[in-house]
């Protein structure tokens, strides 16, 4: 009896176990995932994986390379087939240098490298962008290597700066920038750097690198012009630039003219190789002052009057001058310009000699003489004869003095 009971019990238990066992198939997308025990230690098989579920729960770990691990929990109520879609692991994207990441149309910014990008069954295209580098597209899909390292290609953009500041950059005669410029050098390009007071410099760039350049301009040498006499005017192209001493920046061959009153002008040519100081001694003009003794004589050069002494005249060659003054003898002098002052002494005109007195017979005088003769014949002739002679002699002397006075005045 006992043996029969025990046997019946086992038969009933076996029937109960068979009736309470449910077969389940675990499958994955993609297939071929590895099925592990719940603790992840024991490998049970690959999907699609067939198992049975009894009264209790049953747990499995699902793993596939490049996919995120997942788990499956089964029980008696679970469907006979469990489909599990595995999620691909994201791809970590690095770039050199760091770049912005755009999706699809390159206007949708989603982040910046380094960054993990989600992977889907369908490949996706992203664009990496960085300043001064060419844009680069990358495709992220199930076959993409993780991590993905992208090296961007740098554009041949060169930044050229200059010392000193405010330098102008020209290309083909056109101003393209000041102080510094950033230009892409795809072909050979020549630039000219200019700044007042500095030598112009030309540079030709074929490509990059270098990506940054610093150009230093050389300043014009400063030449100081001094003059004797001091304070002379300095001209350039007939325009005054200052009074000596003058500091002048010489970047090319330059001609200056030095002028001062009463000195001959002088031209000088400066070059960048000229000494730091150039001394100019002007030649004085040979002015001569003519003085006469006595003063006030009029001075003539040829027939032209140049003034009344004391008078100053520029004498650049031997010149004969004539001095004239009323009452004095005209005198000449030769001026050579060697002496700055020449004195000429004038001599007074000598007095004219007195003319001989000649008796002048006039009608009145003849009448007087006749009368006097008649009186001599009179009885009283002896008494009055002496007085008459004195009267006649005085009259003759008076007439002679009057004639001499008239002759002298006419000569003057």
C-alpha positions as CSV (number, residue, x, y, z in Angstrom):
1,X,0.0,0.0,0.0
2,X,2.7,2.4,0.9
3,X,4.7,1.6,-2.2
4,X,1.7,2.2,-4.3
5,X,1.0,5.6,-2.6
6,X,4.6,6.8,-3.2
7,X,4.5,5.8,-6.8
8,X,1.2,7.6,-7.3
9,X,2.6,10.7,-5.7
10,X,5.6,10.8,-8.1
11,X,3.3,10.3,-11.1
12,X,1.0,13.0,-9.9
13,X,4.0,15.4,-9.3
14,X,5.4,14.7,-12.7
15,X,2.1,15.4,-14.3
16,X,1.7,18.6,-12.3
17,X,5.2,19.7,-13.2
18,X,4.6,19.1,-16.9
19,X,1.3,20.9,-16.8
20,X,2.8,24.0,-14.9
21,X,5.8,24.4,-17.3
22,X,5.4,27.0,-20.2
23,X,7.9,27.1,-23.1
24,X,9.1,30.6,-24.0
25,X,11.4,31.8,-26.9
26,X,13.5,34.9,-26.4
27,X,14.6,36.6,-29.6
28,X,16.4,39.9,-30.1
29,X,16.8,42.6,-32.8
30,X,19.4,42.1,-34.0
31,X,19.6,38.4,-33.4
32,X,22.6,36.6,-32.1
33,X,22.7,38.2,-28.7
34,X,24.1,36.1,-25.9
35,X,21.8,35.0,-23.1
36,X,23.2,34.8,-19.6
37,X,21.9,33.8,-16.2
38,X,20.4,36.5,-14.1
39,X,23.7,37.0,-12.3
40,X,25.4,37.4,-15.7
41,X,28.0,34.8,-14.9
42,X,26.7,31.7,-16.8
43,X,26.3,31.8,-20.5
44,X,23.1,29.9,-21.5
45,X,23.0,30.4,-25.3
46,X,22.3,32.8,-28.1
47,X,19.1,34.4,-29.4
48,X,16.7,33.1,-30.5
49,X,16.9,31.3,-27.1
50,X,14.2,28.7,-26.0
51,X,13.5,28.2,-22.4
52,X,10.6,27.1,-20.1
53,X,8.9,28.9,-17.3
54,X,7.6,27.1,-14.3
55,X,5.5,28.5,-11.5
56,X,8.2,31.0,-10.4
57,X,9.9,34.0,-12.2
58,X,12.9,33.4,-14.4
59,X,15.4,36.2,-15.2
60,X,18.0,36.4,-18.0
61,X,20.8,38.9,-19.0
62,X,21.0,39.7,-22.7
63,X,24.3,41.0,-24.1
64,X,25.6,41.8,-27.5
65,X,28.7,43.6,-28.6
66,X,28.2,47.3,-29.3
67,X,24.7,47.2,-27.7
68,X,23.6,48.2,-24.3
69,X,23.1,45.2,-22.0
70,X,19.4,44.4,-21.3
71,X,17.5,42.0,-19.1
72,X,14.4,39.7,-19.6
73,X,12.1,38.7,-16.8
74,X,9.8,35.7,-17.5
75,X,7.0,34.1,-15.6
76,X,4.1,31.7,-16.2
77,X,2.1,34.6,-17.7
78,X,4.8,35.6,-20.2
79,X,4.0,35.2,-23.9
80,X,5.4,32.3,-25.7
81,X,7.8,34.5,-27.6
82,X,9.5,37.5,-26.2
83,X,11.0,39.9,-28.8
84,X,13.7,42.3,-27.4
85,X,15.1,45.2,-29.5
86,X,18.6,46.0,-28.3
87,X,19.7,49.6,-28.1
88,X,23.0,50.3,-29.8
89,X,25.7,51.9,-27.6
90,X,26.3,55.6,-28.3
91,X,29.6,56.5,-30.1
92,X,31.9,58.9,-28.4
93,X,33.2,61.4,-31.0
94,X,36.4,63.3,-30.5
95,X,37.8,65.9,-32.9
96,X,41.1,67.7,-33.2
97,X,40.5,70.6,-32.6
98,X,37.2,70.6,-30.7
99,X,34.3,71.3,-33.1
100,X,30.6,72.1,-33.1
101,X,28.4,69.2,-34.2
102,X,25.5,69.9,-36.6
103,X,22.8,67.5,-37.7
104,X,21.7,67.0,-41.3
105,X,21.3,70.5,-42.8
106,X,24.3,72.0,-40.9
107,X,22.0,74.5,-39.2
108,X,20.8,72.4,-36.3
109,X,23.6,72.6,-33.6
110,X,23.4,69.6,-31.2
111,X,26.6,70.0,-29.3
112,X,30.4,70.1,-29.3
113,X,33.1,67.5,-29.3
114,X,33.9,65.4,-27.4
115,X,30.3,64.2,-27.3
116,X,28.4,60.8,-27.3
117,X,26.1,60.4,-30.3
118,X,23.2,58.0,-30.3
119,X,23.3,55.2,-32.8
120,X,20.3,54.0,-34.7
121,X,19.7,51.2,-37.1
122,X,19.8,53.8,-39.9
123,X,23.0,55.7,-40.4
124,X,23.0,59.4,-39.6
125,X,25.3,62.1,-41.0
126,X,26.7,64.9,-38.9
127,X,28.9,67.9,-39.8
128,X,31.8,69.1,-37.6
129,X,32.7,72.8,-37.8
130,X,35.6,74.7,-36.3
131,X,37.0,78.1,-37.1
132,X,39.8,78.2,-39.6
133,X,39.2,74.5,-40.5
134,X,37.3,72.8,-43.3
135,X,33.9,71.4,-42.5
136,X,33.9,67.6,-42.2
137,X,31.0,65.2,-42.4
138,X,30.9,62.0,-40.3
139,X,28.5,59.1,-40.5
140,X,27.3,57.4,-37.3
141,X,25.8,53.9,-37.6
142,X,26.0,50.4,-36.1
143,X,29.4,49.8,-37.7
144,X,30.9,53.0,-36.5
145,X,34.0,52.5,-34.3
146,X,33.8,53.7,-30.8
147,X,35.4,56.1,-29.9
148,X,35.5,57.9,-33.2
149,X,38.4,60.4,-33.5
150,X,38.2,62.9,-36.3
151,X,41.2,65.1,-37.3
152,X,39.9,68.3,-39.1
153,X,41.9,69.7,-42.0
154,X,43.0,73.3,-41.4
155,X,42.2,75.9,-44.0
156,X,45.3,77.9,-45.2
157,X,44.2,81.0,-43.4
158,X,47.1,83.2,-42.3
159,X,47.0,86.0,-39.7
160,X,49.6,88.7,-40.4
161,X,50.2,91.3,-37.8
162,X,52.6,94.2,-38.0
163,X,54.8,96.3,-35.7
164,X,54.2,99.2,-35.2
165,X,50.4,99.5,-35.1
166,X,48.2,101.1,-37.7
167,X,50.1,99.6,-40.6
168,X,48.1,99.5,-43.9
169,X,48.0,96.3,-45.9
170,X,47.6,96.6,-49.7
171,X,47.1,93.9,-52.4
172,X,47.4,94.9,-56.0
173,X,47.2,98.6,-54.9
174,X,44.0,98.1,-53.0
175,X,43.8,98.6,-49.2
176,X,42.5,95.4,-47.6
177,X,43.1,96.1,-43.9
178,X,44.9,97.9,-41.2
179,X,47.1,96.6,-38.3
180,X,46.5,93.0,-39.0
181,X,44.7,90.9,-41.7
182,X,43.4,87.3,-41.9
183,X,43.5,85.9,-45.4
184,X,43.1,82.5,-46.9
185,X,46.1,81.6,-49.1
186,X,44.9,79.3,-51.8
187,X,47.4,80.6,-54.4
188,X,50.5,82.8,-54.2
189,X,49.6,86.3,-52.9
190,X,51.7,89.4,-52.4
191,X,51.0,92.0,-49.8
192,X,52.5,95.5,-49.3
193,X,52.7,96.9,-45.8
194,X,52.8,100.7,-45.6
195,X,53.0,103.3,-42.8
196,X,54.2,106.9,-43.0
197,X,57.7,107.3,-41.6
198,X,58.6,103.6,-42.2
199,X,60.1,101.7,-45.1
200,X,57.4,99.8,-47.2
201,X,57.7,96.1,-47.0
202,X,56.5,93.4,-49.4
203,X,55.7,89.8,-48.4
204,X,54.6,86.9,-50.6
205,X,52.7,84.0,-49.1
206,X,52.5,80.7,-51.0
207,X,50.4,78.7,-48.6
208,X,50.1,77.9,-44.9
209,X,51.6,77.1,-42.4
210,X,52.8,79.3,-40.9
211,X,49.3,80.3,-39.8
212,X,50.5,83.4,-37.9
213,X,53.1,85.9,-38.9
214,X,54.5,89.1,-37.3
215,X,56.1,91.6,-39.6
216,X,58.2,94.5,-38.2
217,X,58.7,97.6,-40.3
218,X,61.9,99.6,-40.3
219,X,61.5,103.3,-39.5
220,X,63.1,105.9,-41.7
221,X,66.4,107.2,-40.3
222,X,66.1,110.7,-38.7
223,X,68.5,113.3,-40.1
224,X,69.0,116.6,-38.2
225,X,69.9,119.5,-40.5
226,X,71.7,122.5,-38.9
227,X,72.8,125.7,-40.6
228,X,75.2,128.6,-40.2
229,X,73.7,131.1,-39.7
230,X,71.2,129.4,-37.5
231,X,67.5,129.6,-38.1
232,X,67.7,129.3,-41.9
233,X,64.5,128.2,-43.7
234,X,64.5,124.7,-45.0
235,X,62.4,124.1,-48.2
236,X,61.3,120.9,-49.9
237,X,59.7,121.3,-53.4
238,X,59.4,125.1,-52.7
239,X,57.4,124.4,-49.5
240,X,58.9,125.4,-46.2
241,X,59.2,122.6,-43.7
242,X,60.8,124.5,-40.8
243,X,63.6,126.5,-39.5
244,X,67.0,125.0,-38.8
245,X,67.7,122.9,-36.9
246,X,65.2,120.6,-38.5
247,X,64.7,116.8,-38.0
248,X,63.7,115.1,-41.2
249,X,62.7,111.4,-41.7
250,X,64.6,110.2,-44.8
251,X,63.1,107.2,-46.5
252,X,64.3,108.0,-50.0
253,X,66.6,110.3,-51.9
254,X,65.4,113.8,-51.0
255,X,66.6,117.2,-52.1
256,X,66.2,120.2,-49.7
257,X,67.0,123.9,-50.2
258,X,68.4,126.1,-47.4
259,X,67.7,129.8,-47.6
260,X,68.6,132.7,-45.4
261,X,68.4,136.5,-45.9
262,X,71.7,138.0,-47.2
263,X,73.1,134.5,-47.9
264,X,73.3,132.5,-51.1
265,X,70.7,129.5,-51.1
266,X,72.2,126.0,-51.0
267,X,70.7,122.7,-52.0
268,X,71.5,119.4,-50.2
269,X,70.5,115.8,-51.0
270,X,69.7,113.4,-48.2
271,X,69.5,109.6,-48.5
272,X,68.7,106.9,-45.9
273,X,72.5,106.5,-45.7
274,X,73.1,110.1,-44.7
275,X,74.7,110.8,-41.3
276,X,72.5,111.5,-38.4
277,X,73.4,115.2,-38.5
278,X,74.1,117.3,-41.6
279,X,75.7,120.8,-41.1
280,X,75.2,123.4,-43.8
281,X,77.3,126.6,-43.9
282,X,75.8,129.2,-46.2
283,X,77.9,131.6,-48.1
284,X,77.3,135.3,-47.2
285,X,76.4,137.6,-50.0
286,X,79.1,140.4,-50.5
287,X,77.1,143.5,-49.4
288,X,79.3,146.6,-49.3
289,X,78.4,149.9,-47.5
290,X,79.6,153.0,-49.3
291,X,80.4,156.0,-47.0
292,X,81.4,159.4,-48.2
293,X,83.0,162.3,-46.4
294,X,81.1,164.5,-46.2
295,X,77.9,162.3,-46.2
296,X,75.0,162.8,-48.5
297,X,76.7,162.1,-51.8
298,X,74.6,160.4,-54.5
299,X,76.1,157.1,-55.7
300,X,75.8,156.0,-59.3
301,X,76.4,152.6,-61.0
302,X,76.6,153.6,-64.6
303,X,73.7,156.0,-65.1
304,X,71.6,154.4,-62.3
305,X,71.5,156.0,-58.9
306,X,71.6,153.5,-56.1
307,X,71.1,155.9,-53.2
308,X,72.7,158.6,-51.1
309,X,75.6,157.8,-48.8
310,X,75.7,155.9,-46.6
311,X,74.3,153.3,-49.0
312,X,74.5,149.5,-49.1
313,X,74.9,147.5,-52.4
314,X,75.4,143.9,-53.3
315,X,78.7,143.6,-55.1
316,X,79.2,140.2,-56.8
317,X,81.9,141.4,-59.2
318,X,84.2,144.4,-59.5
319,X,81.9,147.4,-59.8
320,X,82.8,151.1,-60.4
321,X,80.7,153.6,-58.5
322,X,80.6,157.4,-58.9
323,X,79.9,159.8,-56.1
324,X,78.4,163.2,-56.8
325,X,77.8,166.1,-54.5
326,X,77.2,169.7,-55.3
327,X,80.2,171.8,-54.4
328,X,82.5,168.8,-54.5
329,X,84.5,167.2,-57.1
330,X,82.9,164.0,-58.6
331,X,84.8,160.9,-57.6
332,X,84.8,157.2,-58.6
333,X,85.7,154.1,-56.6
334,X,86.0,150.4,-57.6
335,X,84.2,148.0,-55.3
336,X,85.4,144.3,-55.2
337,X,83.2,143.0,-52.4
338,X,86.3,142.1,-50.3
339,X,85.6,144.9,-47.9
340,X,82.2,145.3,-46.2
341,X,82.7,149.1,-45.9
342,X,84.4,151.6,-48.2
343,X,84.9,155.3,-47.4
344,X,85.4,157.9,-50.1
345,X,86.6,161.4,-49.3
346,X,85.3,164.1,-51.5
347,X,87.2,167.4,-52.3
348,X,85.5,170.8,-52.5
349,X,85.5,172.5,-55.8
350,X,88.3,175.2,-55.8
351,X,87.4,178.9,-55.9
352,X,87.8,180.7,-59.4
353,X,90.6,183.3,-59.6
354,X,89.6,187.1,-59.6
355,X,89.5,188.6,-63.1
356,X,91.7,191.7,-64.1
357,X,89.9,195.1,-63.7
358,X,89.5,197.0,-67.1
359,X,88.4,200.6,-67.1
360,X,85.0,200.9,-68.6
361,X,84.2,204.1,-70.6
362,X,80.6,205.0,-70.5
363,X,78.8,208.0,-71.9
364,X,78.3,209.4,-68.5
365,X,82.0,208.9,-67.7
366,X,83.0,210.8,-70.9
367,X,80.7,213.6,-70.1
368,X,82.1,213.9,-66.6
369,X,85.6,213.9,-67.9
370,X,84.8,216.7,-70.4
371,X,83.1,218.7,-67.7
372,X,86.1,218.2,-65.5
373,X,88.4,219.6,-68.2
374,X,86.3,222.6,-68.6
375,X,86.4,223.3,-64.9
376,X,90.2,223.0,-65.0
377,X,90.3,225.8,-67.5
378,X,88.2,228.0,-65.2
379,X,89.8,230.6,-63.0
380,X,89.4,228.4,-60.0
381,X,91.0,225.3,-61.7
382,X,94.0,225.1,-59.5
383,X,91.9,225.3,-56.4
384,X,89.4,222.4,-57.2
385,X,91.6,220.2,-59.4
386,X,92.6,217.8,-56.6
387,X,89.1,217.2,-55.4
388,X,87.9,216.3,-58.9
389,X,90.5,213.7,-59.4
390,X,89.4,211.9,-56.2
391,X,85.8,211.9,-57.3
392,X,86.6,210.5,-60.8
393,X,88.9,207.8,-59.3
394,X,86.2,206.7,-56.8
395,X,83.6,206.4,-59.6
396,X,85.9,204.3,-61.7
397,X,86.6,201.9,-58.8
398,X,82.9,201.5,-58.1
399,X,82.1,200.7,-61.7
400,X,84.9,198.1,-61.8
401,X,83.7,196.4,-58.6
402,X,80.1,196.2,-60.0
403,X,81.4,194.6,-63.2
404,X,83.5,192.0,-61.2
405,X,80.5,191.1,-59.1
406,X,78.3,190.5,-62.1
407,X,81.0,188.3,-63.8
408,X,81.4,186.1,-60.7
409,X,77.7,185.6,-60.2
410,X,77.3,184.6,-63.8
411,X,80.0,182.0,-63.5
412,X,78.4,180.5,-60.4
